[in-house]
Amino acid sequence: MRASIALPFILLSALPPAAQAPGPLAQVERGQWQLQGAGGGAIGSVCLGDPLLLAQPQHGPQPCTREVISSDAHEVTVNYVCPGMGRGRTVLRVETPRLVQIDSQGLHNGAPFALRAQARKTGPC
């Protein structure tokens, strides 16, 4: 399962930055980020332009539609649908502009997934 998650995050580096990220995601710094699973194992890295892409960790940079369901000072909840590939619901908790907690679940190619991870900025791209 580790390889299926790492590849989408590596591909995110080719995407342009977002015009305006919602709520606390607007504070998230752009640059190189490392993602680690709840058990501490490395999932992958990303040159992050649009912090909202952290909401679809199982589907990477796929052309998905995203809808922000709720947002407060520290959390954003996002539903997303990737036609032909699946869907998910993710809660992003912004601890600091350089640390984001990710809790995501949904369907990927017909199979259920649940992912808890930590994204941490490691430097410039």
N, CA, C and O atoms as a GROMACS GRO file, in nm:
protein
  500
    1MET      N    1   0.082  -0.119   0.000
    1MET     CA    2   0.000   0.000   0.000
    1MET      C    3   0.086   0.125   0.000
    1MET      O    4   0.045   0.228  -0.054
    2ARG      N    5   0.203   0.119   0.058
    2ARG     CA    6   0.291   0.235   0.067
    2ARG      C    7   0.323   0.293  -0.071
    2ARG      O    8   0.318   0.415  -0.087
    3ALA      N    9   0.355   0.211  -0.170
    3ALA     CA   10   0.392   0.260  -0.303
    3ALA      C   11   0.275   0.329  -0.371
    3ALA      O   12   0.296   0.425  -0.445
    4SER      N   13   0.152   0.282  -0.349
    4SER     CA   14   0.038   0.343  -0.416
    4SER      C   15   0.010   0.483  -0.363
    4SER      O   16  -0.054   0.563  -0.431
    5ILE      N   17   0.056   0.514  -0.242
    5ILE     CA   18   0.036   0.646  -0.186
    5ILE      C   19   0.151   0.739  -0.223
    5ILE      O   20   0.128   0.856  -0.251
    6ALA      N   21   0.272   0.689  -0.225
    6ALA     CA   22   0.389   0.773  -0.249
    6ALA      C   23   0.390   0.833  -0.389
    6ALA      O   24   0.422   0.951  -0.404
    7LEU      N   25   0.355   0.756  -0.490
    7LEU     CA   26   0.360   0.805  -0.627
    7LEU      C   27   0.271   0.927  -0.650
    7LEU      O   28   0.319   1.023  -0.710
    8PRO      N   29   0.145   0.929  -0.605
    8PRO     CA   30   0.064   1.049  -0.629
    8PRO      C   31   0.124   1.174  -0.566
    8PRO      O   32   0.116   1.281  -0.625
    9PHE      N   33   0.183   1.163  -0.446
    9PHE     CA   34   0.239   1.281  -0.383
    9PHE      C   35   0.361   1.333  -0.456
    9PHE      O   36   0.381   1.454  -0.462
   10ILE      N   37   0.442   1.248  -0.511
   10ILE     CA   38   0.558   1.293  -0.586
   10ILE      C   39   0.513   1.370  -0.710
   10ILE      O   40   0.578   1.466  -0.749
   11LEU      N   41   0.405   1.328  -0.771
   11LEU     CA   42   0.354   1.395  -0.891
   11LEU      C   43   0.293   1.531  -0.863
   11LEU      O   44   0.278   1.610  -0.956
   12LEU      N   45   0.256   1.561  -0.740
   12LEU     CA   46   0.196   1.689  -0.708
   12LEU      C   47   0.287   1.807  -0.735
   12LEU      O   48   0.240   1.920  -0.751
   13SER      N   49   0.416   1.783  -0.741
   13SER     CA   50   0.511   1.893  -0.758
   13SER      C   51   0.494   1.967  -0.890
   13SER      O   52   0.541   2.080  -0.902
   14ALA      N   53   0.430   1.908  -0.988
   14ALA     CA   54   0.414   1.972  -1.118
   14ALA      C   55   0.294   2.066  -1.123
   14ALA      O   56   0.273   2.133  -1.224
   15LEU      N   57   0.216   2.072  -1.017
   15LEU     CA   58   0.095   2.153  -1.020
   15LEU      C   59   0.123   2.297  -0.980
   15LEU      O   60   0.208   2.322  -0.895
   16PRO      N   61   0.050   2.393  -1.040
   16PRO     CA   62   0.068   2.534  -1.006
   16PRO      C   63   0.008   2.566  -0.871
   16PRO      O   64  -0.080   2.493  -0.824
   17PRO      N   65   0.052   2.675  -0.806
   17PRO     CA   66  -0.004   2.713  -0.678
   17PRO      C   67  -0.149   2.758  -0.692
   17PRO      O   68  -0.192   2.802  -0.799
   18ALA      N   69  -0.222   2.746  -0.585
   18ALA     CA   70  -0.363   2.787  -0.584
   18ALA      C   71  -0.374   2.938  -0.572
   18ALA      O   72  -0.285   3.004  -0.520
   19ALA      N   73  -0.485   2.990  -0.621
   19ALA     CA   74  -0.510   3.133  -0.609
   19ALA      C   75  -0.535   3.171  -0.463
   19ALA      O   76  -0.477   3.267  -0.414
   20GLN      N   77  -0.621   3.095  -0.394
   20GLN     CA   78  -0.651   3.123  -0.255
   20GLN      C   79  -0.697   2.995  -0.188
   20GLN      O   80  -0.800   2.939  -0.226
   21ALA      N   81  -0.624   2.949  -0.089
   21ALA     CA   82  -0.662   2.830  -0.014
   21ALA      C   83  -0.764   2.870   0.093
   21ALA      O   84  -0.758   2.981   0.146
   22PRO      N   85  -0.858   2.779   0.127
   22PRO     CA   86  -0.961   2.812   0.224
   22PRO      C   87  -0.911   2.813   0.368
   22PRO      O   88  -0.825   2.734   0.405
   23GLY      N   89  -0.966   2.903   0.449
   23GLY     CA   90  -0.944   2.907   0.593
   23GLY      C   91  -0.799   2.895   0.634
   23GLY      O   92  -0.714   2.968   0.583
   24PRO      N   93  -0.770   2.802   0.727
   24PRO     CA   94  -0.634   2.790   0.780
   24PRO      C   95  -0.532   2.742   0.677
   24PRO      O   96  -0.412   2.758   0.699
   25LEU      N   97  -0.578   2.684   0.566
   25LEU     CA   98  -0.483   2.639   0.463
   25LEU      C   99  -0.413   2.757   0.397
   25LEU      O  100  -0.306   2.740   0.337
   26ALA      N  101  -0.470   2.876   0.406
   26ALA     CA  102  -0.405   2.995   0.350
   26ALA      C  103  -0.273   3.025   0.423
   26ALA      O  104  -0.187   3.093   0.368
   27GLN      N  105  -0.258   2.975   0.546
   27GLN     CA  106  -0.137   2.998   0.624
   27GLN      C  107  -0.026   2.898   0.593
   27GLN      O  108   0.090   2.920   0.628
   28VAL      N  109  -0.061   2.787   0.526
   28VAL     CA  110   0.035   2.680   0.500
   28VAL      C  111   0.142   2.727   0.402
   28VAL      O  112   0.112   2.778   0.295
   29GLU      N  113   0.267   2.708   0.441
   29GLU     CA  114   0.379   2.751   0.357
   29GLU      C  115   0.395   2.661   0.235
   29GLU      O  116   0.375   2.540   0.243
   30ARG      N  117   0.429   2.721   0.125
   30ARG     CA  118   0.458   2.645   0.004
   30ARG      C  119   0.603   2.599   0.012
   30ARG      O  120   0.686   2.662   0.076
   31GLY      N  121   0.633   2.487  -0.055
   31GLY     CA  122   0.769   2.435  -0.055
   31GLY      C  123   0.769   2.283  -0.051
   31GLY      O  124   0.668   2.219  -0.082
   32GLN      N  125   0.881   2.225  -0.011
   32GLN     CA  126   0.898   2.080  -0.005
   32GLN      C  127   0.840   2.028   0.126
   32GLN      O  128   0.873   2.077   0.234
   33TRP      N  129   0.753   1.927   0.115
   33TRP     CA  130   0.688   1.868   0.231
   33TRP      C  131   0.712   1.718   0.234
   33TRP      O  132   0.714   1.654   0.129
   34GLN      N  133   0.731   1.662   0.353
   34GLN     CA  134   0.745   1.518   0.374
   34GLN      C  135   0.619   1.468   0.443
   34GLN      O  136   0.571   1.530   0.538
   35LEU      N  137   0.566   1.356   0.394
   35LEU     CA  138   0.448   1.296   0.454
   35LEU      C  139   0.486   1.166   0.523
   35LEU      O  140   0.556   1.082   0.466
   36GLN      N  141   0.439   1.151   0.646
   36GLN     CA  142   0.465   1.030   0.724
   36GLN      C  143   0.333   0.972   0.772
   36GLN      O  144   0.244   1.046   0.814
   37GLY      N  145   0.322   0.840   0.766
   37GLY     CA  146   0.204   0.771   0.815
   37GLY      C  147   0.197   0.777   0.966
   37GLY      O  148   0.293   0.815   1.032
   38ALA      N  149   0.082   0.738   1.021
   38ALA     CA  150   0.062   0.740   1.165
   38ALA      C  151   0.165   0.656   1.240
   38ALA      O  152   0.199   0.686   1.354
   39GLY      N  153   0.215   0.550   1.175
   39GLY     CA  154   0.317   0.466   1.237
   39GLY      C  155   0.458   0.521   1.224
   39GLY      O  156   0.552   0.459   1.273
   40GLY      N  157   0.474   0.635   1.160
   40GLY     CA  158   0.604   0.698   1.145
   40GLY      C  159   0.675   0.667   1.015
   40GLY      O  160   0.780   0.725   0.988
   41GLY      N  161   0.621   0.577   0.934
   41GLY     CA  162   0.684   0.543   0.807
   41GLY      C  163   0.663   0.650   0.702
   41GLY      O  164   0.556   0.711   0.695
   42ALA      N  165   0.765   0.674   0.621
   42ALA     CA  166   0.756   0.775   0.515
   42ALA      C  167   0.656   0.730   0.408
   42ALA      O  168   0.658   0.616   0.364
   43ILE      N  169   0.570   0.822   0.368
   43ILE     CA  170   0.473   0.797   0.261
   43ILE      C  171   0.525   0.855   0.130
   43ILE      O  172   0.513   0.792   0.025
   44GLY      N  173   0.582   0.974   0.136
   44GLY     CA  174   0.634   1.038   0.017
   44GLY      C  175   0.663   1.184   0.044
   44GLY      O  176   0.652   1.230   0.157
   45SER      N  177   0.702   1.255  -0.060
   45SER     CA  178   0.729   1.397  -0.046
   45SER      C  179   0.661   1.470  -0.161
   45SER      O  180   0.625   1.411  -0.263
   46VAL      N  181   0.643   1.600  -0.142
   46VAL     CA  182   0.573   1.680  -0.241
   46VAL      C  183   0.628   1.822  -0.240
   46VAL      O  184   0.658   1.878  -0.134
   47CYS      N  185   0.640   1.879  -0.359
   47CYS     CA  186   0.667   2.021  -0.372
   47CYS      C  187   0.530   2.087  -0.378
   47CYS      O  188   0.466   2.089  -0.483
   48LEU      N  189   0.486   2.138  -0.266
   48LEU     CA  190   0.348   2.182  -0.250
   48LEU      C  191   0.326   2.324  -0.298
   48LEU      O  192   0.390   2.418  -0.250
   49GLY      N  193   0.233   2.339  -0.393
   49GLY     CA  194   0.189   2.470  -0.437
   49GLY      C  195   0.052   2.501  -0.382
   49GLY      O  196   0.030   2.610  -0.330
   50ASP      N  197  -0.042   2.405  -0.393
   50ASP     CA  198  -0.180   2.422  -0.347
   50ASP      C  199  -0.203   2.334  -0.225
   50ASP      O  200  -0.212   2.212  -0.240
   51PRO      N  201  -0.212   2.391  -0.105
   51PRO     CA  202  -0.231   2.311   0.015
   51PRO      C  203  -0.359   2.227   0.014
   51PRO      O  204  -0.366   2.125   0.082
   52LEU      N  205  -0.460   2.267  -0.062
   52LEU     CA  206  -0.585   2.192  -0.069
   52LEU      C  207  -0.563   2.054  -0.130
   52LEU      O  208  -0.645   1.964  -0.109
   53LEU      N  209  -0.456   2.034  -0.206
   53LEU     CA  210  -0.426   1.903  -0.262
   53LEU      C  211  -0.391   1.800  -0.154
   53LEU      O  212  -0.397   1.679  -0.180
   54LEU      N  213  -0.356   1.845  -0.034
   54LEU     CA  214  -0.332   1.752   0.076
   54LEU      C  215  -0.461   1.680   0.114
   54LEU      O  216  -0.456   1.577   0.182
   55ALA      N  217  -0.576   1.732   0.070
   55ALA     CA  218  -0.705   1.671   0.102
   55ALA      C  219  -0.730   1.543   0.024
   55ALA      O  220  -0.819   1.467   0.060
   56GLN      N  221  -0.656   1.518  -0.082
   56GLN     CA  222  -0.678   1.396  -0.161
   56GLN      C  223  -0.552   1.311  -0.166
   56GLN      O  224  -0.498   1.286  -0.274
   57PRO      N  225  -0.503   1.266  -0.050
   57PRO     CA  226  -0.375   1.196  -0.046
   57PRO      C  227  -0.373   1.063  -0.120
   57PRO      O  228  -0.268   1.022  -0.170
   58GLN      N  229  -0.484   0.996  -0.127
   58GLN     CA  230  -0.487   0.866  -0.194
   58GLN      C  231  -0.499   0.881  -0.346
   58GLN      O  232  -0.470   0.786  -0.419
   59HIS      N  233  -0.540   0.998  -0.392
   59HIS     CA  234  -0.564   1.018  -0.535
   59HIS      C  235  -0.466   1.115  -0.601
   59HIS      O  236  -0.475   1.140  -0.721
   60GLY      N  237  -0.373   1.171  -0.524
   60GLY     CA  238  -0.269   1.256  -0.581
   60GLY      C  239  -0.322   1.371  -0.664
   60GLY      O  240  -0.424   1.431  -0.628
   61PRO      N  241  -0.256   1.404  -0.775
   61PRO     CA  242  -0.292   1.521  -0.854
   61PRO      C  243  -0.401   1.494  -0.958
   61PRO      O  244  -0.409   1.564  -1.059
   62GLN      N  245  -0.483   1.395  -0.935
   62GLN     CA  246  -0.588   1.361  -1.031
   62GLN      C  247  -0.690   1.475  -1.042
   62GLN      O  248  -0.705   1.554  -0.949
   63PRO      N  249  -0.758   1.483  -1.156
   63PRO     CA  250  -0.858   1.588  -1.176
   63PRO      C  251  -0.984   1.558  -1.094
   63PRO      O  252  -1.079   1.498  -1.144
   64CYS      N  253  -0.983   1.599  -0.970
   64CYS     CA  254  -1.093   1.574  -0.878
   64CYS      C  255  -1.168   1.704  -0.849
   64CYS      O  256  -1.110   1.812  -0.853
   65THR      N  257  -1.296   1.690  -0.821
   65THR     CA  258  -1.371   1.806  -0.774
   65THR      C  259  -1.368   1.804  -0.622
   65THR      O  260  -1.387   1.700  -0.561
   66ARG      N  261  -1.344   1.919  -0.563
   66ARG     CA  262  -1.334   1.930  -0.418
   66ARG      C  263  -1.437   2.029  -0.367
   66ARG      O  264  -1.463   2.132  -0.430
   67GLU      N  265  -1.495   1.996  -0.252
   67GLU     CA  266  -1.590   2.085  -0.187
   67GLU      C  267  -1.553   2.097  -0.040
   67GLU      O  268  -1.546   1.997   0.031
   68VAL      N  269  -1.528   2.220   0.004
   68VAL     CA  270  -1.499   2.244   0.145
   68VAL      C  271  -1.632   2.238   0.221
   68VAL      O  272  -1.722   2.318   0.197
   69ILE      N  273  -1.642   2.141   0.311
   69ILE     CA  274  -1.764   2.119   0.388
   69ILE      C  275  -1.768   2.209   0.510
   69ILE      O  276  -1.873   2.266   0.544
   70SER      N  277  -1.654   2.223   0.577
   70SER     CA  278  -1.647   2.310   0.694
   70SER      C  279  -1.504   2.360   0.710
   70SER      O  280  -1.408   2.298   0.664
   71SER      N  281  -1.493   2.473   0.777
   71SER     CA  282  -1.362   2.533   0.801
   71SER      C  283  -1.372   2.618   0.926
   71SER      O  284  -1.468   2.694   0.943
   72ASP      N  285  -1.273   2.606   1.014
   72ASP     CA  286  -1.265   2.694   1.129
   72ASP      C  287  -1.122   2.745   1.139
   72ASP      O  288  -1.049   2.742   1.039
   73ALA      N  289  -1.081   2.789   1.254
   73ALA     CA  290  -0.948   2.849   1.268
   73ALA      C  291  -0.833   2.751   1.244
   73ALA      O  292  -0.724   2.792   1.206
   74HIS      N  293  -0.857   2.619   1.265
   74HIS     CA  294  -0.748   2.522   1.254
   74HIS      C  295  -0.777   2.404   1.163
   74HIS      O  296  -0.683   2.335   1.122
   75GLU      N  297  -0.905   2.378   1.130
   75GLU     CA  298  -0.940   2.260   1.053
   75GLU      C  299  -1.022   2.293   0.930
   75GLU      O  300  -1.102   2.387   0.927
   76VAL      N  301  -0.999   2.211   0.827
   76VAL     CA  302  -1.078   2.218   0.704
   76VAL      C  303  -1.123   2.076   0.673
   76VAL      O  304  -1.041   1.983   0.673
   77THR      N  305  -1.252   2.058   0.647
   77THR     CA  306  -1.305   1.928   0.606
   77THR      C  307  -1.344   1.938   0.460
   77THR      O  308  -1.418   2.029   0.420
   78VAL      N  309  -1.296   1.844   0.380
   78VAL     CA  310  -1.314   1.848   0.235
   78VAL      C  311  -1.370   1.714   0.187
   78VAL      O  312  -1.320   1.608   0.223
   79ASN      N  313  -1.475   1.721   0.105
   79ASN     CA  314  -1.521   1.605   0.029
   79ASN      C  315  -1.468   1.620  -0.112
   79ASN      O  316  -1.466   1.731  -0.166
   80TYR      N  317  -1.424   1.510  -0.172
   80TYR     CA  318  -1.376   1.518  -0.309
   80TYR      C  319  -1.420   1.394  -0.388
   80TYR      O  320  -1.440   1.287  -0.331
   81VAL      N  321  -1.433   1.412  -0.519
   81VAL     CA  322  -1.470   1.304  -0.610
   81VAL      C  323  -1.374   1.307  -0.727
   81VAL      O  324  -1.352   1.412  -0.788
   82CYS      N  325  -1.315   1.192  -0.758
   82CYS     CA  326  -1.224   1.176  -0.871
   82CYS      C  327  -1.294   1.081  -0.970
   82CYS      O  328  -1.291   0.960  -0.949
   83PRO      N  329  -1.355   1.134  -1.076
   83PRO     CA  330  -1.433   1.050  -1.167
   83PRO      C  331  -1.356   0.926  -1.215
   83PRO      O  332  -1.244   0.936  -1.264
   84GLY      N  333  -1.421   0.811  -1.200
   84GLY     CA  334  -1.362   0.686  -1.244
   84GLY      C  335  -1.258   0.627  -1.150
   84GLY      O  336  -1.210   0.516  -1.174
   85MET      N  337  -1.223   0.699  -1.042
   85MET     CA  338  -1.118   0.650  -0.952
   85MET      C  339  -1.161   0.642  -0.807
   85MET      O  340  -1.106   0.561  -0.732
   86GLY      N  341  -1.256   0.723  -0.766
   86GLY     CA  342  -1.300   0.715  -0.628
   86GLY      C  343  -1.336   0.849  -0.569
   86GLY      O  344  -1.353   0.949  -0.639
   87ARG      N  345  -1.346   0.847  -0.438
   87ARG     CA  346  -1.386   0.967  -0.364
   87ARG      C  347  -1.331   0.960  -0.224
   87ARG      O  348  -1.282   0.856  -0.180
   88GLY      N  349  -1.339   1.072  -0.153
   88GLY     CA  350  -1.292   1.071  -0.016
   88GLY      C  351  -1.343   1.188   0.064
   88GLY      O  352  -1.400   1.284   0.010
   89ARG      N  353  -1.321   1.178   0.192
   89ARG     CA  354  -1.351   1.287   0.287
   89ARG      C  355  -1.227   1.301   0.374
   89ARG      O  356  -1.180   1.204   0.433
   90THR      N  357  -1.176   1.422   0.382
   90THR     CA  358  -1.050   1.446   0.453
   90THR      C  359  -1.065   1.562   0.550
   90THR      O  360  -1.126   1.664   0.517
   91VAL      N  361  -1.009   1.545   0.667
   91VAL     CA  362  -0.996   1.654   0.764
   91VAL      C  363  -0.849   1.692   0.770
   91VAL      O  364  -0.763   1.609   0.800
   92LEU      N  365  -0.821   1.818   0.740
   92LEU     CA  366  -0.684   1.871   0.749
   92LEU      C  367  -0.678   1.962   0.871
   92LEU      O  368  -0.752   2.060   0.880
   93ARG      N  369  -0.591   1.930   0.964
   93ARG     CA  370  -0.573   2.014   1.083
   93ARG      C  371  -0.438   2.083   1.071
   93ARG      O  372  -0.333   2.019   1.071
   94VAL      N  373  -0.442   2.215   1.062
   94VAL     CA  374  -0.320   2.295   1.050
   94VAL      C  375  -0.269   2.325   1.191
   94VAL      O  376  -0.326   2.407   1.263
   95GLU      N  377  -0.161   2.257   1.228
   95GLU     CA  378  -0.099   2.279   1.359
   95GLU      C  379  -0.016   2.407   1.356
   95GLU      O  380  -0.024   2.489   1.447
   96THR      N  381   0.065   2.423   1.251
   96THR     CA  382   0.145   2.542   1.227
   96THR      C  383   0.153   2.559   1.075
   96THR      O  384   0.109   2.469   1.003
   97PRO      N  385   0.206   2.669   1.025
   97PRO     CA  386   0.220   2.683   0.880
   97PRO      C  387   0.313   2.578   0.817
   97PRO      O  388   0.320   2.567   0.695
   98ARG      N  389   0.385   2.501   0.902
   98ARG     CA  390   0.480   2.400   0.853
   98ARG      C  391   0.444   2.257   0.896
   98ARG      O  392   0.523   2.165   0.876
   99LEU      N  393   0.324   2.239   0.956
   99LEU     CA  394   0.282   2.108   1.004
   99LEU      C  395   0.130   2.092   0.989
   99LEU      O  396   0.053   2.171   1.044
  100VAL      N  397   0.088   1.988   0.915
  100VAL     CA  398  -0.054   1.961   0.891
  100VAL      C  399  -0.082   1.814   0.921
  100VAL      O  400  -0.010   1.725   0.875
  101GLN      N  401  -0.186   1.790   0.998
  101GLN     CA  402  -0.232   1.653   1.025
  101GLN      C  403  -0.340   1.618   0.921
  101GLN      O  404  -0.427   1.700   0.892
  102ILE      N  405  -0.334   1.497   0.866
  102ILE     CA  406  -0.426   1.453   0.762
  102ILE      C  407  -0.500   1.329   0.810
  102ILE      O  408  -0.438   1.232   0.854
  103ASP      N  409  -0.633   1.333   0.801
  103ASP     CA  410  -0.717   1.218   0.833
  103ASP      C  411  -0.813   1.201   0.716
  103ASP      O  412  -0.905   1.281   0.699
  104SER      N  413  -0.792   1.097   0.636
  104SER     CA  414  -0.868   1.080   0.512
  104SER      C  415  -0.922   0.938   0.501
  104SER      O  416  -0.858   0.842   0.543
  105GLN      N  417  -1.042   0.927   0.445
  105GLN     CA  418  -1.100   0.796   0.417
  105GLN      C  419  -1.191   0.805   0.297
  105GLN      O  420  -1.242   0.912   0.264
  106GLY      N  421  -1.211   0.692   0.231
  106GLY     CA  422  -1.296   0.692   0.114
  106GLY      C  423  -1.276   0.566   0.032
  106GLY      O  424  -1.247   0.459   0.086
  107LEU      N  425  -1.293   0.580  -0.099
  107LEU     CA  426  -1.277   0.469  -0.193
  107LEU      C  427  -1.173   0.505  -0.297
  107LEU      O  428  -1.173   0.616  -0.350
  108HIS      N  429  -1.085   0.410  -0.326
  108HIS     CA  430  -0.984   0.428  -0.431
  108HIS      C  431  -0.991   0.306  -0.522
  108HIS      O  432  -0.962   0.194  -0.479
  109ASN      N  433  -1.030   0.327  -0.647
  109ASN     CA  434  -1.047   0.218  -0.744
  109ASN      C  435  -1.135   0.106  -0.687
  109ASN      O  436  -1.105  -0.012  -0.705
  110GLY      N  437  -1.243   0.144  -0.620
  110GLY     CA  438  -1.339   0.048  -0.567
  110GLY      C  439  -1.306  -0.012  -0.432
  110GLY      O  440  -1.390  -0.082  -0.375
  111ALA      N  441  -1.188   0.013  -0.379
  111ALA     CA  442  -1.148  -0.042  -0.250
  111ALA      C  443  -1.148   0.069  -0.143
  111ALA      O  444  -1.104   0.181  -0.170
  112PRO      N  445  -1.196   0.037  -0.023
  112PRO     CA  446  -1.195   0.138   0.084
  112PRO      C  447  -1.052   0.166   0.132
  112PRO      O  448  -0.966   0.078   0.130
  113PHE      N  449  -1.030   0.289   0.176
  113PHE     CA  450  -0.902   0.324   0.237
  113PHE      C  451  -0.927   0.415   0.357
  113PHE      O  452  -1.029   0.484   0.364
  114ALA      N  453  -0.836   0.415   0.449
  114ALA     CA  454  -0.832   0.506   0.562
  114ALA      C  455  -0.686   0.541   0.584
  114ALA      O  456  -0.601   0.452   0.590
  115LEU      N  457  -0.657   0.668   0.595
  115LEU     CA  458  -0.518   0.714   0.605
  115LEU      C  459  -0.507   0.824   0.708
  115LEU      O  460  -0.582   0.922   0.704
  116ARG      N  461  -0.414   0.808   0.799
  116ARG     CA  462  -0.377   0.915   0.892
  116ARG      C  463  -0.230   0.943   0.868
  116ARG      O  464  -0.147   0.852   0.866
  117ALA      N  465  -0.200   1.071   0.848
  117ALA     CA  466  -0.063   1.107   0.818
  117ALA      C  467  -0.032   1.246   0.872
  117ALA      O  468  -0.122   1.321   0.912
  118GLN      N  469   0.096   1.276   0.873
  118GLN     CA  470   0.145   1.407   0.912
  118GLN      C  471   0.226   1.462   0.796
  118GLN      O  472   0.312   1.393   0.742
  119ALA      N  473   0.198   1.585   0.758
  119ALA     CA  474   0.275   1.652   0.653
  119ALA      C  475   0.357   1.763   0.720
  119ALA      O  476   0.304   1.844   0.796
  120ARG      N  477   0.488   1.763   0.691
  120ARG     CA  478   0.578   1.860   0.753
  120ARG      C  479   0.665   1.923   0.646
  120ARG      O  480   0.724   1.854   0.562
  121LYS      N  481   0.674   2.056   0.648
  121LYS     CA  482   0.760   2.125   0.551
  121LYS      C  483   0.905   2.099   0.587
  121LYS      O  484   0.945   2.109   0.703
  122THR      N  485   0.984   2.066   0.483
  122THR     CA  486   1.125   2.037   0.507
  122THR      C  487   1.218   2.141   0.445
  122THR      O  488   1.337   2.142   0.477
  123GLY      N  489   1.165   2.228   0.357
  123GLY     CA  490   1.250   2.328   0.295
  123GLY      C  491   1.193   2.378   0.165
  123GLY      O  492   1.077   2.350   0.134
  124PRO      N  493   1.270   2.453   0.090
  124PRO     CA  494   1.222   2.500  -0.041
  124PRO      C  495   1.225   2.388  -0.145
  124PRO      O  496   1.292   2.287  -0.127
  125CYS      N  497   1.152   2.408  -0.252
  125CYS     CA  498   1.151   2.309  -0.361
  125CYS      C  499   1.277   2.321  -0.445
  125CYS      O  500   1.295   2.246  -0.541
   0.00000   0.00000   0.00000
